[in-house]
Amino acid sequence: MTIHREGQWLIATRTEHVAFEYEQGMWKLSLLPQQLVTVPQALAGLAIAEIVDQWGPLLWEDNPNVDMVWRLIAMHAETLRLDALDAVLRVLQLEWPMTAAEREAWS
């Protein structure tokens, strides 16, 4: 799982979700676009998106490994003041993410 910065963007390697630095220290997160978030919150959101994209349908299996993954998601979701299921569903909606070309045109 890698998250890196490209100009005003935070980009994760395993997901199309992104964060955009809207103003100094405040970010728009693609899975929570209605509010501004801090850097730790943006990173938590992108971490959730990467986990969801990596685990995919396995998230809905019933076994101890999946339980551990949901606890990890819940830890990150708490940073965003969301519950784990809400955070996962927001990732799965994929309404705002863009390709690199679309991000360039948008900014």
C-alpha positions, 0 to 999 in steps of 0.5 A: 500500500503506497500513497504519494503526493503529486502536486496538490494530489494524494494518490494511492497505488491500488485505488482510483480514489484521491485527495486534493489539497483544496487550501493550505492543510485542508483536503477534499477526499474523493470518498467524502467530497462534501467536507474538508479533511486534514492530512491524517484524515485524507491518508486514512481515507485512502488507506481504506480505499486501498484495503477495499480495493485489495480485498474486494469480494473477500470483505464479505466472507466470514472468517477471522482474517476478514474480521481483522481487516474490518477492524483495521478499516474501522480504525481508519474510519474512526479518523474520518468519524465514520463507521467501517461499513459506511466507509467501505460503501463510500469507497465502492460508490466510485463517484468522484475518482479520476484518471491522471489525465482527468485530474490534470484537466480538472485542476 
